[in-house]
Amino acid sequence: MAGLGFLVWILFFDKYSLINQYEDRKVLFGLKKEKQYYQDEIKNTSNDLKDLKNDKTLERFAREKYLMKKENEEIWLVIPDTSKNS
């Protein structure tokens, strides 16, 4: 009986119980996915930074991302209609 009680205690009520182990593994899996996401973002940002060192690329980036323009230019934004007309 004492052995069975000890086993139940270890499996369900201890600091390192099966439930806690499952929850910790779930958190670990989420953190690994998040780590991979941020590593990919760092690579993308590093590539963008390399590209921005070129003047033409810098100009294109400023025009696309921040809608900057030259003095004698006009900018037209074309926004697609997403409403469904039935």
HTML snippet that shows the backbone in 3Dmol.js (N, CA, C, O; Angstrom):
<script src="https://3Dmol.org/build/3Dmol-min.js"></script>
<div id="view" style="width:600px;height:400px;position:relative"></div>
<script>
const pdb = `
ATOM      1  N   MET A   1       0.829  -1.193   0.000  1.00  0.00           N
ATOM      2  CA  MET A   1       0.000   0.000   0.000  1.00  0.00           C
ATOM      3  C   MET A   1       0.872   1.254   0.000  1.00  0.00           C
ATOM      4  O   MET A   1       0.585   2.232  -0.691  1.00  0.00           O
ATOM      5  N   ALA A   2       1.940   1.201   0.789  1.00  0.00           N
ATOM      6  CA  ALA A   2       2.810   2.376   0.860  1.00  0.00           C
ATOM      7  C   ALA A   2       3.470   2.632  -0.490  1.00  0.00           C
ATOM      8  O   ALA A   2       3.624   3.782  -0.903  1.00  0.00           O
ATOM      9  N   GLY A   3       3.856   1.569  -1.169  1.00  0.00           N
ATOM     10  CA  GLY A   3       4.469   1.713  -2.497  1.00  0.00           C
ATOM     11  C   GLY A   3       3.490   2.291  -3.503  1.00  0.00           C
ATOM     12  O   GLY A   3       3.859   3.151  -4.303  1.00  0.00           O
ATOM     13  N   LEU A   4       2.245   1.829  -3.474  1.00  0.00           N
ATOM     14  CA  LEU A   4       1.211   2.341  -4.373  1.00  0.00           C
ATOM     15  C   LEU A   4       0.928   3.809  -4.072  1.00  0.00           C
ATOM     16  O   LEU A   4       0.775   4.619  -4.987  1.00  0.00           O
ATOM     17  N   GLY A   5       0.859   4.146  -2.793  1.00  0.00           N
ATOM     18  CA  GLY A   5       0.650   5.549  -2.402  1.00  0.00           C
ATOM     19  C   GLY A   5       1.794   6.421  -2.878  1.00  0.00           C
ATOM     20  O   GLY A   5       1.576   7.531  -3.364  1.00  0.00           O
ATOM     21  N   PHE A   6       3.005   5.924  -2.742  1.00  0.00           N
ATOM     22  CA  PHE A   6       4.180   6.671  -3.197  1.00  0.00           C
ATOM     23  C   PHE A   6       4.133   6.871  -4.712  1.00  0.00           C
ATOM     24  O   PHE A   6       4.429   7.962  -5.200  1.00  0.00           O
ATOM     25  N   LEU A   7       3.765   5.832  -5.456  1.00  0.00           N
ATOM     26  CA  LEU A   7       3.679   5.908  -6.911  1.00  0.00           C
ATOM     27  C   LEU A   7       2.625   6.923  -7.351  1.00  0.00           C
ATOM     28  O   LEU A   7       2.864   7.713  -8.263  1.00  0.00           O
ATOM     29  N   VAL A   8       1.465   6.900  -6.706  1.00  0.00           N
ATOM     30  CA  VAL A   8       0.406   7.865  -7.028  1.00  0.00           C
ATOM     31  C   VAL A   8       0.898   9.280  -6.719  1.00  0.00           C
ATOM     32  O   VAL A   8       0.668  10.206  -7.497  1.00  0.00           O
ATOM     33  N   TRP A   9       1.563   9.438  -5.602  1.00  0.00           N
ATOM     34  CA  TRP A   9       2.086  10.757  -5.232  1.00  0.00           C
ATOM     35  C   TRP A   9       3.075  11.270  -6.286  1.00  0.00           C
ATOM     36  O   TRP A   9       2.993  12.424  -6.705  1.00  0.00           O
ATOM     37  N   ILE A  10       3.982  10.437  -6.700  1.00  0.00           N
ATOM     38  CA  ILE A  10       4.991  10.827  -7.683  1.00  0.00           C
ATOM     39  C   ILE A  10       4.357  11.143  -9.036  1.00  0.00           C
ATOM     40  O   ILE A  10       4.751  12.107  -9.692  1.00  0.00           O
ATOM     41  N   LEU A  11       3.375  10.335  -9.461  1.00  0.00           N
ATOM     42  CA  LEU A  11       2.783  10.506 -10.781  1.00  0.00           C
ATOM     43  C   LEU A  11       1.867  11.721 -10.879  1.00  0.00           C
ATOM     44  O   LEU A  11       1.787  12.340 -11.940  1.00  0.00           O
ATOM     45  N   PHE A  12       1.176  12.077  -9.797  1.00  0.00           N
ATOM     46  CA  PHE A  12       0.152  13.116  -9.912  1.00  0.00           C
ATOM     47  C   PHE A  12       0.374  14.354  -9.038  1.00  0.00           C
ATOM     48  O   PHE A  12      -0.049  15.441  -9.429  1.00  0.00           O
ATOM     49  N   PHE A  13       1.003  14.238  -7.899  1.00  0.00           N
ATOM     50  CA  PHE A  13       1.048  15.348  -6.966  1.00  0.00           C
ATOM     51  C   PHE A  13       2.431  15.962  -6.789  1.00  0.00           C
ATOM     52  O   PHE A  13       2.543  17.043  -6.210  1.00  0.00           O
ATOM     53  N   ASP A  14       3.452  15.329  -7.253  1.00  0.00           N
ATOM     54  CA  ASP A  14       4.814  15.809  -7.072  1.00  0.00           C
ATOM     55  C   ASP A  14       5.086  16.995  -7.993  1.00  0.00           C
ATOM     56  O   ASP A  14       4.339  17.250  -8.938  1.00  0.00           O
ATOM     57  N   LYS A  15       6.155  17.705  -7.705  1.00  0.00           N
ATOM     58  CA  LYS A  15       6.573  18.846  -8.523  1.00  0.00           C
ATOM     59  C   LYS A  15       6.842  18.410  -9.961  1.00  0.00           C
ATOM     60  O   LYS A  15       6.610  19.183 -10.890  1.00  0.00           O
ATOM     61  N   TYR A  16       7.325  17.193 -10.159  1.00  0.00           N
ATOM     62  CA  TYR A  16       7.661  16.670 -11.474  1.00  0.00           C
ATOM     63  C   TYR A  16       6.640  15.625 -11.933  1.00  0.00           C
ATOM     64  O   TYR A  16       7.015  14.600 -12.502  1.00  0.00           O
ATOM     65  N   SER A  17       5.372  15.878 -11.690  1.00  0.00           N
ATOM     66  CA  SER A  17       4.335  14.912 -12.042  1.00  0.00           C
ATOM     67  C   SER A  17       4.156  14.842 -13.560  1.00  0.00           C
ATOM     68  O   SER A  17       4.698  15.663 -14.299  1.00  0.00           O
ATOM     69  N   LEU A  18       3.393  13.858 -14.006  1.00  0.00           N
ATOM     70  CA  LEU A  18       3.147  13.699 -15.432  1.00  0.00           C
ATOM     71  C   LEU A  18       2.435  14.915 -16.024  1.00  0.00           C
ATOM     72  O   LEU A  18       2.726  15.327 -17.147  1.00  0.00           O
ATOM     73  N   ILE A  19       1.524  15.470 -15.282  1.00  0.00           N
ATOM     74  CA  ILE A  19       0.784  16.648 -15.762  1.00  0.00           C
ATOM     75  C   ILE A  19       1.737  17.827 -15.946  1.00  0.00           C
ATOM     76  O   ILE A  19       1.680  18.521 -16.961  1.00  0.00           O
ATOM     77  N   ASN A  20       2.602  18.051 -14.978  1.00  0.00           N
ATOM     78  CA  ASN A  20       3.572  19.143 -15.098  1.00  0.00           C
ATOM     79  C   ASN A  20       4.548  18.894 -16.245  1.00  0.00           C
ATOM     80  O   ASN A  20       4.927  19.827 -16.954  1.00  0.00           O
ATOM     81  N   GLN A  21       4.951  17.652 -16.427  1.00  0.00           N
ATOM     82  CA  GLN A  21       5.861  17.324 -17.528  1.00  0.00           C
ATOM     83  C   GLN A  21       5.205  17.612 -18.875  1.00  0.00           C
ATOM     84  O   GLN A  21       5.851  18.146 -19.777  1.00  0.00           O
ATOM     85  N   TYR A  22       3.937  17.264 -19.016  1.00  0.00           N
ATOM     86  CA  TYR A  22       3.209  17.514 -20.259  1.00  0.00           C
ATOM     87  C   TYR A  22       3.112  19.013 -20.533  1.00  0.00           C
ATOM     88  O   TYR A  22       3.365  19.461 -21.651  1.00  0.00           O
ATOM     89  N   GLU A  23       2.747  19.780 -19.518  1.00  0.00           N
ATOM     90  CA  GLU A  23       2.629  21.233 -19.681  1.00  0.00           C
ATOM     91  C   GLU A  23       3.979  21.863 -20.019  1.00  0.00           C
ATOM     92  O   GLU A  23       4.057  22.759 -20.860  1.00  0.00           O
ATOM     93  N   ASP A  24       5.032  21.397 -19.367  1.00  0.00           N
ATOM     94  CA  ASP A  24       6.368  21.924 -19.653  1.00  0.00           C
ATOM     95  C   ASP A  24       6.799  21.606 -21.085  1.00  0.00           C
ATOM     96  O   ASP A  24       7.427  22.437 -21.741  1.00  0.00           O
ATOM     97  N   ARG A  25       6.471  20.426 -21.567  1.00  0.00           N
ATOM     98  CA  ARG A  25       6.819  20.060 -22.950  1.00  0.00           C
ATOM     99  C   ARG A  25       6.040  20.914 -23.950  1.00  0.00           C
ATOM    100  O   ARG A  25       6.573  21.293 -24.993  1.00  0.00           O
ATOM    101  N   LYS A  26       4.785  21.216 -23.633  1.00  0.00           N
ATOM    102  CA  LYS A  26       3.979  22.076 -24.484  1.00  0.00           C
ATOM    103  C   LYS A  26       4.591  23.472 -24.571  1.00  0.00           C
ATOM    104  O   LYS A  26       4.679  24.043 -25.658  1.00  0.00           O
ATOM    105  N   VAL A  27       5.006  24.017 -23.453  1.00  0.00           N
ATOM    106  CA  VAL A  27       5.636  25.333 -23.412  1.00  0.00           C
ATOM    107  C   VAL A  27       6.954  25.302 -24.184  1.00  0.00           C
ATOM    108  O   VAL A  27       7.254  26.227 -24.938  1.00  0.00           O
ATOM    109  N   LEU A  28       7.735  24.249 -23.999  1.00  0.00           N
ATOM    110  CA  LEU A  28       9.010  24.111 -24.696  1.00  0.00           C
ATOM    111  C   LEU A  28       8.801  24.072 -26.207  1.00  0.00           C
ATOM    112  O   LEU A  28       9.543  24.720 -26.945  1.00  0.00           O
ATOM    113  N   PHE A  29       7.810  23.330 -26.678  1.00  0.00           N
ATOM    114  CA  PHE A  29       7.526  23.253 -28.103  1.00  0.00           C
ATOM    115  C   PHE A  29       7.156  24.636 -28.649  1.00  0.00           C
ATOM    116  O   PHE A  29       7.618  25.024 -29.722  1.00  0.00           O
ATOM    117  N   GLY A  30       6.328  25.374 -27.914  1.00  0.00           N
ATOM    118  CA  GLY A  30       5.951  26.725 -28.337  1.00  0.00           C
ATOM    119  C   GLY A  30       7.158  27.649 -28.398  1.00  0.00           C
ATOM    120  O   GLY A  30       7.287  28.451 -29.322  1.00  0.00           O
ATOM    121  N   LEU A  31       8.030  27.537 -27.424  1.00  0.00           N
ATOM    122  CA  LEU A  31       9.227  28.379 -27.408  1.00  0.00           C
ATOM    123  C   LEU A  31      10.175  28.039 -28.556  1.00  0.00           C
ATOM    124  O   LEU A  31      10.818  28.927 -29.114  1.00  0.00           O
ATOM    125  N   LYS A  32      10.263  26.759 -28.907  1.00  0.00           N
ATOM    126  CA  LYS A  32      11.108  26.373 -30.037  1.00  0.00           C
ATOM    127  C   LYS A  32      10.564  26.942 -31.344  1.00  0.00           C
ATOM    128  O   LYS A  32      11.334  27.401 -32.188  1.00  0.00           O
ATOM    129  N   LYS A  33       9.240  26.916 -31.519  1.00  0.00           N
ATOM    130  CA  LYS A  33       8.635  27.504 -32.712  1.00  0.00           C
ATOM    131  C   LYS A  33       8.886  29.009 -32.756  1.00  0.00           C
ATOM    132  O   LYS A  33       9.197  29.564 -33.810  1.00  0.00           O
ATOM    133  N   GLU A  34       8.751  29.658 -31.615  1.00  0.00           N
ATOM    134  CA  GLU A  34       8.975  31.095 -31.532  1.00  0.00           C
ATOM    135  C   GLU A  34      10.434  31.435 -31.832  1.00  0.00           C
ATOM    136  O   GLU A  34      10.717  32.426 -32.506  1.00  0.00           O
ATOM    137  N   LYS A  35      11.349  30.621 -31.337  1.00  0.00           N
ATOM    138  CA  LYS A  35      12.775  30.825 -31.594  1.00  0.00           C
ATOM    139  C   LYS A  35      13.066  30.728 -33.083  1.00  0.00           C
ATOM    140  O   LYS A  35      13.799  31.551 -33.632  1.00  0.00           O
ATOM    141  N   GLN A  36      12.489  29.720 -33.741  1.00  0.00           N
ATOM    142  CA  GLN A  36      12.698  29.554 -35.187  1.00  0.00           C
ATOM    143  C   GLN A  36      12.141  30.746 -35.955  1.00  0.00           C
ATOM    144  O   GLN A  36      12.758  31.215 -36.911  1.00  0.00           O
ATOM    145  N   TYR A  37      10.973  31.236 -35.538  1.00  0.00           N
ATOM    146  CA  TYR A  37      10.373  32.404 -36.189  1.00  0.00           C
ATOM    147  C   TYR A  37      11.307  33.610 -36.088  1.00  0.00           C
ATOM    148  O   TYR A  37      11.545  34.298 -37.080  1.00  0.00           O
ATOM    149  N   TYR A  38      11.827  33.860 -34.906  1.00  0.00           N
ATOM    150  CA  TYR A  38      12.704  35.016 -34.730  1.00  0.00           C
ATOM    151  C   TYR A  38      14.038  34.844 -35.451  1.00  0.00           C
ATOM    152  O   TYR A  38      14.613  35.824 -35.925  1.00  0.00           O
ATOM    153  N   GLN A  39      14.534  33.623 -35.539  1.00  0.00           N
ATOM    154  CA  GLN A  39      15.769  33.402 -36.308  1.00  0.00           C
ATOM    155  C   GLN A  39      15.530  33.683 -37.789  1.00  0.00           C
ATOM    156  O   GLN A  39      16.390  34.258 -38.457  1.00  0.00           O
ATOM    157  N   ASP A  40      14.377  33.284 -38.302  1.00  0.00           N
ATOM    158  CA  ASP A  40      14.046  33.578 -39.694  1.00  0.00           C
ATOM    159  C   ASP A  40      13.895  35.079 -39.916  1.00  0.00           C
ATOM    160  O   ASP A  40      14.342  35.606 -40.935  1.00  0.00           O
ATOM    161  N   GLU A  41      13.270  35.763 -38.971  1.00  0.00           N
ATOM    162  CA  GLU A  41      13.119  37.211 -39.092  1.00  0.00           C
ATOM    163  C   GLU A  41      14.467  37.917 -39.054  1.00  0.00           C
ATOM    164  O   GLU A  41      14.672  38.895 -39.773  1.00  0.00           O
ATOM    165  N   ILE A  42      15.380  37.439 -38.233  1.00  0.00           N
ATOM    166  CA  ILE A  42      16.725  38.024 -38.176  1.00  0.00           C
ATOM    167  C   ILE A  42      17.427  37.848 -39.516  1.00  0.00           C
ATOM    168  O   ILE A  42      18.081  38.774 -39.994  1.00  0.00           O
ATOM    169  N   LYS A  43      17.302  36.672 -40.130  1.00  0.00           N
ATOM    170  CA  LYS A  43      17.907  36.446 -41.450  1.00  0.00           C
ATOM    171  C   LYS A  43      17.318  37.392 -42.483  1.00  0.00           C
ATOM    172  O   LYS A  43      18.051  38.004 -43.259  1.00  0.00           O
ATOM    173  N   ASN A  44      15.985  37.513 -42.495  1.00  0.00           N
ATOM    174  CA  ASN A  44      15.330  38.395 -43.460  1.00  0.00           C
ATOM    175  C   ASN A  44      15.751  39.845 -43.261  1.00  0.00           C
ATOM    176  O   ASN A  44      16.018  40.552 -44.233  1.00  0.00           O
ATOM    177  N   THR A  45      15.810  40.284 -42.031  1.00  0.00           N
ATOM    178  CA  THR A  45      16.199  41.654 -41.742  1.00  0.00           C
ATOM    179  C   THR A  45      17.655  41.896 -42.107  1.00  0.00           C
ATOM    180  O   THR A  45      17.995  42.968 -42.610  1.00  0.00           O
ATOM    181  N   SER A  46      18.509  40.928 -41.866  1.00  0.00           N
ATOM    182  CA  SER A  46      19.921  41.064 -42.242  1.00  0.00           C
ATOM    183  C   SER A  46      20.067  41.172 -43.755  1.00  0.00           C
ATOM    184  O   SER A  46      20.863  41.971 -44.250  1.00  0.00           O
ATOM    185  N   ASN A  47      19.299  40.368 -44.491  1.00  0.00           N
ATOM    186  CA  ASN A  47      19.331  40.456 -45.945  1.00  0.00           C
ATOM    187  C   ASN A  47      18.831  41.811 -46.433  1.00  0.00           C
ATOM    188  O   ASN A  47      19.404  42.390 -47.356  1.00  0.00           O
ATOM    189  N   ASP A  48      17.762  42.318 -45.814  1.00  0.00           N
ATOM    190  CA  ASP A  48      17.257  43.642 -46.172  1.00  0.00           C
ATOM    191  C   ASP A  48      18.301  44.720 -45.890  1.00  0.00           C
ATOM    192  O   ASP A  48      18.463  45.653 -46.676  1.00  0.00           O
ATOM    193  N   LEU A  49      18.995  44.590 -44.788  1.00  0.00           N
ATOM    194  CA  LEU A  49      20.025  45.573 -44.435  1.00  0.00           C
ATOM    195  C   LEU A  49      21.155  45.565 -45.458  1.00  0.00           C
ATOM    196  O   LEU A  49      21.654  46.621 -45.848  1.00  0.00           O
ATOM    197  N   LYS A  50      21.561  44.366 -45.895  1.00  0.00           N
ATOM    198  CA  LYS A  50      22.593  44.277 -46.932  1.00  0.00           C
ATOM    199  C   LYS A  50      22.124  44.956 -48.214  1.00  0.00           C
ATOM    200  O   LYS A  50      22.881  45.682 -48.857  1.00  0.00           O
ATOM    201  N   ASP A  51      20.859  44.710 -48.578  1.00  0.00           N
ATOM    202  CA  ASP A  51      20.307  45.307 -49.794  1.00  0.00           C
ATOM    203  C   ASP A  51      20.204  46.822 -49.695  1.00  0.00           C
ATOM    204  O   ASP A  51      20.384  47.523 -50.691  1.00  0.00           O
ATOM    205  N   LEU A  52      19.918  47.329 -48.509  1.00  0.00           N
ATOM    206  CA  LEU A  52      19.726  48.768 -48.344  1.00  0.00           C
ATOM    207  C   LEU A  52      21.020  49.565 -48.457  1.00  0.00           C
ATOM    208  O   LEU A  52      20.985  50.791 -48.560  1.00  0.00           O
ATOM    209  N   LYS A  53      22.139  48.893 -48.440  1.00  0.00           N
ATOM    210  CA  LYS A  53      23.406  49.606 -48.580  1.00  0.00           C
ATOM    211  C   LYS A  53      23.614  50.086 -50.012  1.00  0.00           C
ATOM    212  O   LYS A  53      24.509  50.892 -50.268  1.00  0.00           O
ATOM    213  N   ASN A  54      22.804  49.602 -50.943  1.00  0.00           N
ATOM    214  CA  ASN A  54      22.824  50.048 -52.321  1.00  0.00           C
ATOM    215  C   ASN A  54      21.835  51.216 -52.454  1.00  0.00           C
ATOM    216  O   ASN A  54      20.711  51.116 -51.960  1.00  0.00           O
ATOM    217  N   ASP A  55      22.225  52.326 -53.113  1.00  0.00           N
ATOM    218  CA  ASP A  55      21.384  53.520 -53.185  1.00  0.00           C
ATOM    219  C   ASP A  55      20.067  53.276 -53.913  1.00  0.00           C
ATOM    220  O   ASP A  55      19.022  53.760 -53.480  1.00  0.00           O
ATOM    221  N   LYS A  56      20.108  52.528 -55.016  1.00  0.00           N
ATOM    222  CA  LYS A  56      18.875  52.272 -55.758  1.00  0.00           C
ATOM    223  C   LYS A  56      17.910  51.437 -54.926  1.00  0.00           C
ATOM    224  O   LYS A  56      16.703  51.679 -54.937  1.00  0.00           O
ATOM    225  N   THR A  57      18.426  50.485 -54.230  1.00  0.00           N
ATOM    226  CA  THR A  57      17.579  49.644 -53.378  1.00  0.00           C
ATOM    227  C   THR A  57      17.010  50.464 -52.230  1.00  0.00           C
ATOM    228  O   THR A  57      15.855  50.278 -51.847  1.00  0.00           O
ATOM    229  N   LEU A  58      17.803  51.362 -51.685  1.00  0.00           N
ATOM    230  CA  LEU A  58      17.338  52.224 -50.607  1.00  0.00           C
ATOM    231  C   LEU A  58      16.186  53.100 -51.085  1.00  0.00           C
ATOM    232  O   LEU A  58      15.195  53.279 -50.377  1.00  0.00           O
ATOM    233  N   GLU A  59      16.324  53.639 -52.282  1.00  0.00           N
ATOM    234  CA  GLU A  59      15.265  54.479 -52.838  1.00  0.00           C
ATOM    235  C   GLU A  59      13.990  53.664 -53.051  1.00  0.00           C
ATOM    236  O   GLU A  59      12.900  54.121 -52.707  1.00  0.00           O
ATOM    237  N   ARG A  60      14.119  52.470 -53.611  1.00  0.00           N
ATOM    238  CA  ARG A  60      12.951  51.618 -53.839  1.00  0.00           C
ATOM    239  C   ARG A  60      12.276  51.258 -52.516  1.00  0.00           C
ATOM    240  O   ARG A  60      11.049  51.264 -52.416  1.00  0.00           O
ATOM    241  N   PHE A  61      13.077  50.949 -51.511  1.00  0.00           N
ATOM    242  CA  PHE A  61      12.541  50.604 -50.193  1.00  0.00           C
ATOM    243  C   PHE A  61      11.761  51.780 -49.602  1.00  0.00           C
ATOM    244  O   PHE A  61      10.659  51.605 -49.084  1.00  0.00           O
ATOM    245  N   ALA A  62      12.340  52.969 -49.684  1.00  0.00           N
ATOM    246  CA  ALA A  62      11.669  54.150 -49.133  1.00  0.00           C
ATOM    247  C   ALA A  62      10.363  54.430 -49.869  1.00  0.00           C
ATOM    248  O   ALA A  62       9.369  54.819 -49.255  1.00  0.00           O
ATOM    249  N   ARG A  63      10.366  54.233 -51.169  1.00  0.00           N
ATOM    250  CA  ARG A  63       9.147  54.480 -51.952  1.00  0.00           C
ATOM    251  C   ARG A  63       8.063  53.456 -51.610  1.00  0.00           C
ATOM    252  O   ARG A  63       6.900  53.826 -51.451  1.00  0.00           O
ATOM    253  N   GLU A  64       8.420  52.201 -51.496  1.00  0.00           N
ATOM    254  CA  GLU A  64       7.414  51.162 -51.263  1.00  0.00           C
ATOM    255  C   GLU A  64       6.911  51.139 -49.832  1.00  0.00           C
ATOM    256  O   GLU A  64       5.706  51.052 -49.599  1.00  0.00           O
ATOM    257  N   LYS A  65       7.808  51.215 -48.887  1.00  0.00           N
ATOM    258  CA  LYS A  65       7.418  51.050 -47.482  1.00  0.00           C
ATOM    259  C   LYS A  65       6.861  52.326 -46.868  1.00  0.00           C
ATOM    260  O   LYS A  65       5.912  52.278 -46.085  1.00  0.00           O
ATOM    261  N   TYR A  66       7.445  53.464 -47.218  1.00  0.00           N
ATOM    262  CA  TYR A  66       7.077  54.707 -46.550  1.00  0.00           C
ATOM    263  C   TYR A  66       6.416  55.710 -47.482  1.00  0.00           C
ATOM    264  O   TYR A  66       6.198  56.862 -47.105  1.00  0.00           O
ATOM    265  N   LEU A  67       6.094  55.277 -48.701  1.00  0.00           N
ATOM    266  CA  LEU A  67       5.399  56.096 -49.682  1.00  0.00           C
ATOM    267  C   LEU A  67       6.089  57.445 -49.916  1.00  0.00           C
ATOM    268  O   LEU A  67       5.421  58.463 -50.090  1.00  0.00           O
ATOM    269  N   MET A  68       7.398  57.448 -49.918  1.00  0.00           N
ATOM    270  CA  MET A  68       8.146  58.661 -50.200  1.00  0.00           C
ATOM    271  C   MET A  68       8.168  58.894 -51.699  1.00  0.00           C
ATOM    272  O   MET A  68       8.073  57.955 -52.489  1.00  0.00           O
ATOM    273  N   LYS A  69       8.293  60.155 -52.079  1.00  0.00           N
ATOM    274  CA  LYS A  69       8.266  60.488 -53.492  1.00  0.00           C
ATOM    275  C   LYS A  69       9.244  61.609 -53.781  1.00  0.00           C
ATOM    276  O   LYS A  69       9.719  62.303 -52.882  1.00  0.00           O
ATOM    277  N   LYS A  70       9.531  61.765 -55.070  1.00  0.00           N
ATOM    278  CA  LYS A  70      10.351  62.889 -55.494  1.00  0.00           C
ATOM    279  C   LYS A  70       9.481  64.121 -55.565  1.00  0.00           C
ATOM    280  O   LYS A  70       8.258  64.020 -55.477  1.00  0.00           O
ATOM    281  N   GLU A  71      10.095  65.296 -55.726  1.00  0.00           N
ATOM    282  CA  GLU A  71       9.341  66.549 -55.691  1.00  0.00           C
ATOM    283  C   GLU A  71       8.270  66.648 -56.767  1.00  0.00           C
ATOM    284  O   GLU A  71       7.169  67.121 -56.486  1.00  0.00           O
ATOM    285  N   ASN A  72       8.555  66.222 -57.967  1.00  0.00           N
ATOM    286  CA  ASN A  72       7.616  66.404 -59.075  1.00  0.00           C
ATOM    287  C   ASN A  72       6.756  65.179 -59.333  1.00  0.00           C
ATOM    288  O   ASN A  72       6.235  65.029 -60.439  1.00  0.00           O
ATOM    289  N   GLU A  73       6.591  64.321 -58.384  1.00  0.00           N
ATOM    290  CA  GLU A  73       5.821  63.102 -58.565  1.00  0.00           C
ATOM    291  C   GLU A  73       4.540  63.122 -57.743  1.00  0.00           C
ATOM    292  O   GLU A  73       4.421  63.833 -56.746  1.00  0.00           O
ATOM    293  N   GLU A  74       3.601  62.326 -58.194  1.00  0.00           N
ATOM    294  CA  GLU A  74       2.378  62.091 -57.425  1.00  0.00           C
ATOM    295  C   GLU A  74       2.290  60.606 -57.126  1.00  0.00           C
ATOM    296  O   GLU A  74       2.730  59.777 -57.923  1.00  0.00           O
ATOM    297  N   ILE A  75       1.729  60.277 -55.994  1.00  0.00           N
ATOM    298  CA  ILE A  75       1.565  58.877 -55.619  1.00  0.00           C
ATOM    299  C   ILE A  75       0.088  58.528 -55.676  1.00  0.00           C
ATOM    300  O   ILE A  75      -0.757  59.234 -55.125  1.00  0.00           O
ATOM    301  N   TRP A  76      -0.202  57.439 -56.346  1.00  0.00           N
ATOM    302  CA  TRP A  76      -1.565  56.929 -56.428  1.00  0.00           C
ATOM    303  C   TRP A  76      -1.605  55.579 -55.733  1.00  0.00           C
ATOM    304  O   TRP A  76      -0.874  54.661 -56.103  1.00  0.00           O
ATOM    305  N   LEU A  77      -2.435  55.463 -54.754  1.00  0.00           N
ATOM    306  CA  LEU A  77      -2.611  54.182 -54.068  1.00  0.00           C
ATOM    307  C   LEU A  77      -3.797  53.457 -54.688  1.00  0.00           C
ATOM    308  O   LEU A  77      -4.892  54.008 -54.792  1.00  0.00           O
ATOM    309  N   VAL A  78      -3.567  52.231 -55.093  1.00  0.00           N
ATOM    310  CA  VAL A  78      -4.630  51.409 -55.648  1.00  0.00           C
ATOM    311  C   VAL A  78      -4.964  50.348 -54.610  1.00  0.00           C
ATOM    312  O   VAL A  78      -4.167  49.456 -54.321  1.00  0.00           O
ATOM    313  N   ILE A  79      -6.156  50.472 -54.065  1.00  0.00           N
ATOM    314  CA  ILE A  79      -6.591  49.533 -53.030  1.00  0.00           C
ATOM    315  C   ILE A  79      -7.665  48.637 -53.640  1.00  0.00           C
ATOM    316  O   ILE A  79      -8.704  49.126 -54.084  1.00  0.00           O
ATOM    317  N   PRO A  80      -7.418  47.331 -53.662  1.00  0.00           N
ATOM    318  CA  PRO A  80      -8.410  46.428 -54.264  1.00  0.00           C
ATOM    319  C   PRO A  80      -9.685  46.372 -53.443  1.00  0.00           C
ATOM    320  O   PRO A  80      -9.658  46.431 -52.214  1.00  0.00           O
ATOM    321  N   ASP A  81     -10.794  46.258 -54.144  1.00  0.00           N
ATOM    322  CA  ASP A  81     -12.108  46.160 -53.489  1.00  0.00           C
ATOM    323  C   ASP A  81     -12.291  44.732 -52.996  1.00  0.00           C
ATOM    324  O   ASP A  81     -12.362  43.799 -53.795  1.00  0.00           O
ATOM    325  N   THR A  82     -12.366  44.565 -51.703  1.00  0.00           N
ATOM    326  CA  THR A  82     -12.487  43.227 -51.121  1.00  0.00           C
ATOM    327  C   THR A  82     -13.921  42.866 -50.773  1.00  0.00           C
ATOM    328  O   THR A  82     -14.193  41.742 -50.351  1.00  0.00           O
ATOM    329  N   SER A  83     -14.855  43.822 -50.948  1.00  0.00           N
ATOM    330  CA  SER A  83     -16.249  43.502 -50.617  1.00  0.00           C
ATOM    331  C   SER A  83     -16.832  42.610 -51.715  1.00  0.00           C
ATOM    332  O   SER A  83     -16.495  42.747 -52.891  1.00  0.00           O
ATOM    333  N   LYS A  84     -17.685  41.726 -51.317  1.00  0.00           N
ATOM    334  CA  LYS A  84     -18.328  40.790 -52.241  1.00  0.00           C
ATOM    335  C   LYS A  84     -19.679  41.360 -52.673  1.00  0.00           C
ATOM    336  O   LYS A  84     -20.601  41.490 -51.868  1.00  0.00           O
ATOM    337  N   ASN A  85     -19.774  41.692 -53.944  1.00  0.00           N
ATOM    338  CA  ASN A  85     -21.052  42.194 -54.489  1.00  0.00           C
ATOM    339  C   ASN A  85     -21.753  41.050 -55.192  1.00  0.00           C
ATOM    340  O   ASN A  85     -21.334  40.616 -56.265  1.00  0.00           O
ATOM    341  N   SER A  86     -22.825  40.564 -54.581  1.00  0.00           N
ATOM    342  CA  SER A  86     -23.540  39.427 -55.156  1.00  0.00           C
ATOM    343  C   SER A  86     -24.809  39.865 -55.801  1.00  0.00           C
ATOM    344  O   SER A  86     -25.545  39.039 -56.341  1.00  0.00           O
TER     345      SER A  86
END
`;
const viewer = $3Dmol.createViewer("view");
viewer.addModel(pdb, "pdb");
viewer.setStyle({}, {cartoon: {color: "spectrum"}});
viewer.zoomTo();
viewer.render();
</script>
